[in-house]
Amino acid sequence: MQHIRHAFNRFAQDYDRQREHIIPDLRDFYDTAVWAAESDSDLPAILDIGAGTGLFSAYLLEKFPEAHLTLIDIAENMLEMARQRFAGREHTEYILRDYSSGDLGGPYDIACSALSIHHLAPEDKRRLFARIYTALRPGGMFVNADQADGETPYFRERYLEYWNDFLKSGPMSAEQHAEILRRRDTLDKNEKLSDQLAWLKEAGFSDVDVVYRNRTFIVTVARKGGTP
């Protein structure tokens, strides 16, 4: 995970500014993830895994303004951006930690993640899903807005072509474009959506589904059974 830490520390200042030019239909992607997050509590405890600059948490606060936030990330520069975003906000905790193996704490009503877990190796993803299940209260939900590989080589190539065309259509310079492709080639470890759904079920989640897909970009939702 240290190479991921170094990479994200390096471009923390530009992360939010570039998002809409890297992720197609960015707001629809996040809006669907926020819609999927549910809690019976007016003061839900929310864990943001790989929180980065806190962008996903900021969107969730539009729905749950009184939430207790815990943001965990391995990159200190990214978490510093989150601290600036939520400066002065109460009930907000920042944890600098490798979430792939470190303690997640809990219990939480909602666990969420955006564009982070796809950097992990397959077995680390499987183990993380099980650890998230344990960290949630009964009735808790895990919302993962992330990336997925195509189910076949044919669709993998088509999804990459779509993404490449989107990147070329934006305002980024040739140097910025090359950096995005370099990060994608070296840091991304996308898994098939079918595998990710199977791992969530294997972890014990009783309700598992995909609520959004735009080629590579997905939002999966998993609910832990039981009464909150």
Disulfide bonds with the S-S distance in Angstrom:
none
